[in-house]
Amino acid sequence: MSGTTAAKSSRIFGLDVFRSVAILMVLFGHSLFPLLKLTHTRQVFSEPTYLIVKEWVNFIGHYGVDLFFVLSGFLIGRIIIKDLLQSEQKPALWNFYARRWFRTLPAYYFVLSICQLFSSKPHWDYFLFLQYFTSMDKKFFPVSWSLVVEEWFYLTAPVILLMVIPRHADSRRILYSVVGLYLAFIALWFLTVYRPFYSGPPLESRFGFLIMGVILAAFKLSYPKVYRSLSHPFIFLGSVLIILFYLYWSTVLAGVASYPLVNMLCFGPLMHICVVLLLPLFDVDSRINVSLAKNQIFGPFFTTISLLSYSIYLIHYQLILLLASYKDTYWAIFLCLLASILLTFILSWGVYRYIERPFMTIRDRLFPGRGQGAESPVLIAGSSVTV
């Protein structure tokens, strides 16, 4: 079997659909910003209505990123946990980091360097993934915030897992250890938000989505039958309805203002659980992984979007800001949005074809994986990323 065929056969099509939905949510949400800005300038909505609409537009893009975080944690967690279960000794991390950085850094640094060429000031912190901890420039490479969260997670999480998980632990003991780490994270997050003993910036709540993805990976290995039951469409639908109700309650009803503690529990653990429960349906449902995969239109469509999703994420928002943000008519914005989206897909194909794939080929020669066929999205977040 050829390498290409093997790579394709190892893919889980439902996860391609999952990451495709995530990147399309991000792309759609960001595309609405120029239109929303013009409606505000022309006072189409009252100020309260505009703020509600803005929150829902933000929701589309941010929850697309959250889907990627969960998928990222799930796939990387599966790799690390399988290494722990299959190795007599705790696995070395150098191969893991080398494979990840060969996958994520070339395209990131290429797009970042292009952005830097057109910037009037240096952004050294972006090259070190420190922009989240410094004064991040909202107009310069704004989507990079999520990459910072993900890269720091991958830098620290494997080390922490190897420190807290005992040698020769079974999958269930690993699961309980990761759940303990999640509870410790929630406690730290709570303390940094309420700040009884702390005055610095709050801990990023979206680390919880990544950790919850690792929990789901451990749960799948520990309780495979129960995991399959989580793929029931009613669980997926229930999770979606809870997420939508929380958004309705927090925006239209403005209920969170009266219950800050309840809002924290909803925004943190409840949303982490609801988003992670969206994934099993895509992972194991035969209607997605067999029937939809065989469709001559949707099969190639979702696979292609998934492959390009990392480059799409890196490129799309800069083009939208460049082409559509400063137009003053709806038709002008609409046409510029179409042009920016078309150009995003063309450039994303070029970055994938001439930067991502060659470096992945070099990576596979220098740092071969274990052959488990797991792919981890780099935010994107997204994309298919073999680690």
C-alpha positions as CSV (number, residue, x, y, z in Angstrom):
1,M,0.0,0.0,0.0
2,S,1.3,3.4,-0.9
3,G,2.1,6.0,1.8
4,T,-0.7,8.2,0.5
5,T,-3.2,5.4,0.6
6,A,-2.1,4.4,4.0
7,A,-2.5,7.9,5.3
8,K,-6.0,8.2,3.9
9,S,-7.1,4.8,5.2
10,S,-5.9,5.8,8.7
11,R,-8.1,8.9,8.8
12,I,-11.3,8.9,10.8
13,F,-13.7,10.6,8.4
14,G,-16.1,11.7,11.2
15,L,-13.2,13.7,12.8
16,D,-12.5,15.3,9.4
17,V,-16.2,16.4,9.4
18,F,-15.8,17.6,13.0
19,R,-12.8,19.8,12.3
20,S,-14.4,21.0,9.0
21,V,-17.4,22.2,10.9
22,A,-15.2,23.9,13.4
23,I,-13.1,25.8,10.8
24,L,-16.3,26.7,8.8
25,M,-17.8,28.1,12.0
26,V,-14.6,30.2,12.6
27,L,-14.6,31.4,8.9
28,F,-18.3,32.3,9.0
29,G,-18.2,34.0,12.3
30,H,-15.2,36.2,11.3
31,S,-16.9,37.0,7.9
32,L,-19.8,38.5,9.7
33,F,-17.7,41.1,11.6
34,P,-17.4,43.6,8.8
35,L,-21.2,43.4,8.1
36,L,-21.9,43.8,11.8
37,K,-19.6,46.8,12.0
38,L,-21.5,48.5,9.2
39,T,-24.9,47.9,10.8
40,H,-23.6,49.5,14.0
41,T,-22.2,52.5,12.1
42,R,-25.6,52.9,10.4
43,Q,-27.5,52.3,13.6
44,V,-29.6,49.5,12.1
45,F,-30.0,48.0,15.6
46,S,-30.5,49.7,18.9
47,E,-27.4,49.5,21.1
48,P,-28.7,46.7,23.4
49,T,-29.8,44.6,20.3
50,Y,-26.5,45.2,18.6
51,L,-24.6,44.0,21.7
52,I,-26.7,40.8,21.8
53,V,-26.1,40.2,18.0
54,K,-22.4,40.8,18.5
55,E,-22.2,38.2,21.3
56,W,-23.9,35.6,19.1
57,V,-21.6,36.4,16.2
58,N,-18.6,36.0,18.6
59,F,-20.2,32.7,19.8
60,I,-20.0,31.2,16.3
61,G,-16.2,31.8,15.9
62,H,-15.2,31.1,19.5
63,Y,-17.1,27.9,19.8
64,G,-15.6,26.8,16.5
65,V,-12.2,27.2,18.2
66,D,-13.5,25.4,21.3
67,L,-14.4,22.4,19.0
68,F,-10.8,22.4,17.8
69,F,-9.4,22.5,21.4
70,V,-11.5,19.5,22.4
71,L,-10.5,17.6,19.2
72,S,-6.8,18.5,19.8
73,G,-6.9,17.3,23.4
74,F,-8.7,14.1,22.4
75,L,-6.2,13.1,19.7
76,I,-3.0,14.1,21.4
77,G,-4.3,12.5,24.6
78,R,-4.9,9.3,22.8
79,I,-1.3,9.3,21.5
80,I,0.2,10.0,25.0
81,I,-2.1,7.5,26.8
82,K,-1.3,4.7,24.3
83,D,2.4,5.4,24.7
84,L,2.0,5.1,28.5
85,L,0.1,1.8,28.2
86,Q,2.4,0.3,25.6
87,S,5.8,1.3,27.0
88,E,7.6,-0.6,29.8
89,Q,9.1,2.8,30.8
90,K,7.6,6.3,30.7
91,P,8.0,7.4,27.0
92,A,10.5,10.0,26.0
93,L,8.9,13.3,24.9
94,W,11.5,14.5,22.4
95,N,9.9,12.5,19.5
96,F,6.5,13.9,20.4
97,Y,7.7,17.5,20.5
98,A,9.7,17.1,17.3
99,R,6.8,15.7,15.3
100,R,4.4,18.4,16.6
101,W,6.8,21.3,15.9
102,F,7.5,20.0,12.4
103,R,3.8,20.0,11.8
104,T,2.8,23.3,13.3
105,L,5.7,25.7,13.2
106,P,6.6,26.0,9.5
107,A,3.2,27.2,8.3
108,Y,2.8,29.4,11.4
109,Y,6.2,31.1,10.9
110,F,5.6,31.5,7.2
111,V,2.3,33.4,7.7
112,L,3.7,35.3,10.7
113,S,6.7,36.4,8.6
114,I,4.5,37.7,5.9
115,C,2.4,39.6,8.4
116,Q,5.6,41.0,10.0
117,L,6.8,42.3,6.6
118,F,3.7,44.6,6.4
119,S,3.9,45.7,10.0
120,S,5.5,49.0,11.1
121,K,6.8,47.5,14.4
122,P,8.5,44.2,15.4
123,H,6.5,41.5,17.1
124,W,9.2,39.3,18.5
125,D,6.8,37.9,21.2
126,Y,4.7,36.3,18.4
127,F,7.7,34.2,17.3
128,L,8.1,32.9,20.8
129,F,4.4,32.3,21.5
130,L,4.5,34.9,24.2
131,Q,1.9,37.4,22.7
132,Y,-0.8,36.1,25.1
133,F,1.3,37.1,28.0
134,T,2.4,40.5,26.6
135,S,0.3,43.4,25.2
136,M,-1.2,41.5,22.2
137,D,-1.8,43.7,19.2
138,K,-5.4,43.0,18.2
139,K,-4.8,44.1,14.6
140,F,-1.7,42.0,14.1
141,F,-2.3,38.3,13.4
142,P,-5.2,38.2,15.8
143,V,-6.0,34.5,15.4
144,S,-2.7,33.6,17.0
145,W,-4.1,33.8,20.5
146,S,-5.5,30.3,20.2
147,L,-2.2,28.9,18.9
148,V,-0.5,30.2,22.0
149,V,-3.0,28.4,24.2
150,E,-2.6,25.2,22.3
151,E,1.2,25.3,22.0
152,W,1.7,26.0,25.7
153,F,-0.8,23.2,26.5
154,Y,1.3,20.8,24.4
155,L,4.5,22.0,26.0
156,T,3.3,21.5,29.6
157,A,0.6,18.8,29.5
158,P,2.7,15.8,28.5
159,V,5.3,16.7,31.2
160,I,2.6,17.0,33.9
161,L,0.9,13.8,32.8
162,L,4.1,11.8,33.0
163,M,4.8,13.3,36.5
164,V,1.4,12.5,38.0
165,I,0.6,9.1,36.3
166,P,2.3,6.2,38.0
167,R,4.4,3.8,35.9
168,H,2.5,0.7,34.7
169,A,-0.9,2.4,35.3
170,D,-3.9,1.0,33.5
171,S,-6.2,3.1,31.4
172,R,-8.7,3.7,34.2
173,R,-6.0,4.9,36.6
174,I,-4.8,7.3,33.8
175,L,-8.4,8.5,33.4
176,Y,-8.8,9.2,37.1
177,S,-5.5,11.0,37.1
178,V,-6.5,13.3,34.2
179,V,-9.8,14.0,35.9
180,G,-7.9,15.1,39.0
181,L,-5.8,17.4,36.8
182,Y,-8.9,18.9,35.4
183,L,-10.4,19.5,38.8
184,A,-7.2,21.1,39.9
185,F,-7.3,23.4,36.8
186,I,-10.9,24.4,37.5
187,A,-9.9,25.3,41.1
188,L,-6.9,27.4,39.9
189,W,-9.1,29.1,37.2
190,F,-11.7,29.9,39.8
191,L,-9.1,31.5,42.1
192,T,-7.6,33.6,39.4
193,V,-11.0,34.9,38.3
194,Y,-12.3,35.7,41.8
195,R,-8.7,36.7,42.9
196,P,-8.9,36.3,46.7
197,F,-5.1,35.9,46.8
198,Y,-4.1,36.9,43.3
199,S,-3.9,40.1,41.3
200,G,-2.5,38.9,37.9
201,P,-4.4,38.0,34.7
202,P,-7.0,35.2,35.0
203,L,-6.1,31.7,33.8
204,E,-7.3,30.9,30.3
205,S,-10.5,28.9,30.7
206,R,-10.1,27.3,27.3
207,F,-7.3,25.1,28.7
208,G,-10.3,23.2,30.1
209,F,-11.5,22.2,26.7
210,L,-8.1,20.7,25.9
211,I,-7.9,18.8,29.2
212,M,-11.5,17.6,28.7
213,G,-10.5,16.2,25.3
214,V,-7.7,14.2,27.0
215,I,-10.3,12.9,29.5
216,L,-12.5,11.8,26.6
217,A,-9.6,9.9,25.0
218,A,-8.9,8.2,28.3
219,F,-12.6,7.4,28.8
220,K,-12.8,5.8,25.4
221,L,-9.9,3.5,26.2
222,S,-11.3,2.7,29.7
223,Y,-15.0,2.3,28.9
224,P,-15.4,1.7,25.2
225,K,-19.0,0.5,25.4
226,V,-20.1,3.4,27.4
227,Y,-18.2,5.7,25.0
228,R,-20.2,4.3,22.1
229,S,-23.4,5.1,24.0
230,L,-22.3,8.8,24.2
231,S,-22.5,8.9,20.4
232,H,-26.3,8.8,20.5
233,P,-27.8,11.7,18.6
234,F,-30.0,12.7,21.6
235,I,-26.8,13.4,23.6
236,F,-25.4,15.5,20.8
237,L,-28.7,17.4,20.5
238,G,-29.0,17.9,24.2
239,S,-25.5,19.3,24.4
240,V,-26.3,21.7,21.6
241,L,-29.5,22.9,23.3
242,I,-27.8,23.4,26.6
243,I,-25.1,25.6,24.9
244,L,-27.8,27.6,23.1
245,F,-29.8,28.1,26.2
246,Y,-26.7,29.3,28.1
247,L,-26.1,31.8,25.3
248,Y,-29.7,32.9,25.3
249,W,-29.7,33.3,29.1
250,S,-26.4,35.2,29.2
251,T,-27.3,37.6,26.4
252,V,-31.0,38.1,25.8
253,L,-32.1,37.5,29.4
254,A,-28.8,38.9,30.8
255,G,-29.2,36.4,33.6
256,V,-25.5,36.0,34.3
257,A,-25.3,39.5,35.8
258,S,-27.3,38.4,38.8
259,Y,-25.6,35.1,39.3
260,P,-21.8,35.4,38.8
261,L,-21.0,32.1,40.4
262,V,-23.5,30.2,38.4
263,N,-22.2,32.0,35.3
264,M,-18.7,30.8,36.1
265,L,-19.8,27.2,36.5
266,C,-21.7,27.4,33.2
267,F,-19.0,29.1,31.3
268,G,-16.4,26.7,32.7
269,P,-17.2,23.1,33.5
270,L,-20.7,23.0,32.0
271,M,-19.5,24.3,28.6
272,H,-16.4,22.0,28.7
273,I,-18.7,19.0,29.2
274,C,-21.3,20.0,26.6
275,V,-18.7,20.7,23.9
276,V,-16.7,17.5,24.5
277,L,-20.0,15.5,24.3
278,L,-20.4,16.7,20.7
279,L,-17.4,14.6,19.6
280,P,-18.3,10.9,20.1
281,L,-21.1,11.1,17.5
282,F,-18.6,12.1,14.8
283,D,-16.0,9.6,16.0
284,V,-18.1,6.4,15.9
285,D,-21.4,6.9,14.1
286,S,-21.6,4.8,11.0
287,R,-23.9,7.2,9.2
288,I,-21.1,9.7,9.2
289,N,-18.1,7.5,9.0
290,V,-19.5,5.1,6.3
291,S,-22.5,6.5,4.5
292,L,-21.4,10.1,4.4
293,A,-17.8,9.2,3.7
294,K,-18.9,7.3,0.6
295,N,-20.9,10.3,-0.8
296,Q,-19.1,11.5,-3.9
297,I,-19.6,15.2,-3.0
298,F,-19.5,15.4,0.8
299,G,-16.7,12.8,1.2
300,P,-14.0,14.7,-0.8
301,F,-15.4,18.1,0.5
302,F,-14.9,17.4,4.2
303,T,-11.6,15.6,3.7
304,T,-10.2,18.6,1.7
305,I,-11.5,21.2,4.2
306,S,-10.0,19.2,7.0
307,L,-6.6,19.0,5.3
308,L,-6.6,22.7,4.6
309,S,-8.1,23.8,7.9
310,Y,-4.8,24.8,9.6
311,S,-3.8,27.0,6.7
312,I,-7.3,28.4,6.4
313,Y,-7.2,29.4,10.1
314,L,-3.8,31.1,9.8
315,I,-4.7,33.1,6.7
316,H,-8.4,33.9,6.6
317,Y,-8.9,36.7,9.1
318,Q,-6.0,38.8,7.9
319,L,-7.5,38.8,4.4
320,I,-11.0,39.7,5.8
321,L,-9.5,42.6,7.7
322,L,-7.6,43.7,4.6
323,L,-10.3,43.4,2.0
324,A,-13.6,43.9,3.7
325,S,-13.3,45.8,7.0
326,Y,-13.1,49.3,5.5
327,K,-15.9,49.2,3.0
328,D,-19.0,51.4,3.5
329,T,-21.7,49.6,1.6
330,Y,-23.3,46.2,2.0
331,W,-22.6,45.1,-1.6
332,A,-19.0,46.2,-1.4
333,I,-18.5,44.2,1.9
334,F,-20.3,41.2,0.5
335,L,-18.2,41.1,-2.7
336,C,-15.0,41.7,-0.8
337,L,-15.9,38.9,1.6
338,L,-16.4,36.5,-1.3
339,A,-13.0,37.5,-2.8
340,S,-11.3,37.1,0.6
341,I,-12.8,33.6,1.1
342,L,-11.9,32.5,-2.4
343,L,-8.4,33.9,-1.9
344,T,-8.1,32.2,1.5
345,F,-8.8,28.8,0.0
346,I,-6.4,29.3,-2.9
347,L,-3.6,30.5,-0.6
348,S,-4.3,27.8,1.9
349,W,-3.9,25.1,-0.7
350,G,-0.6,26.7,-1.6
351,V,0.6,26.7,2.0
352,Y,-0.5,23.1,2.5
353,R,1.0,21.9,-0.7
354,Y,4.4,23.7,-0.6
355,I,5.0,24.1,3.2
356,E,3.0,21.8,5.3
357,R,3.3,18.6,3.3
358,P,7.1,18.9,2.6
359,F,7.8,19.4,6.3
360,M,5.6,16.5,7.2
361,T,7.5,14.3,4.8
362,I,10.8,15.4,6.4
363,R,9.3,14.9,9.9
364,D,8.1,11.3,9.0
365,R,11.6,10.4,7.8
366,L,13.5,11.9,10.8
367,F,11.0,11.2,13.6
368,P,8.7,8.3,12.6
369,G,5.5,7.9,14.7
370,R,4.2,4.7,16.2
371,G,1.9,4.2,13.3
372,Q,-1.3,4.5,15.3
373,G,-2.8,6.7,12.6
374,A,-4.0,9.3,15.0
375,E,-4.1,12.8,13.7
376,S,-4.1,15.9,15.9
377,P,-5.4,19.2,14.8
378,V,-3.3,22.1,15.4
379,L,-5.7,24.6,15.8
380,I,-6.6,24.9,13.9
381,A,-7.0,24.3,15.1
382,G,-7.8,22.6,13.3
383,S,-6.4,20.8,10.8
384,S,-5.4,17.3,10.3
385,V,-2.1,17.0,12.0
386,T,-0.3,13.8,12.4
387,V,1.7,13.9,15.6
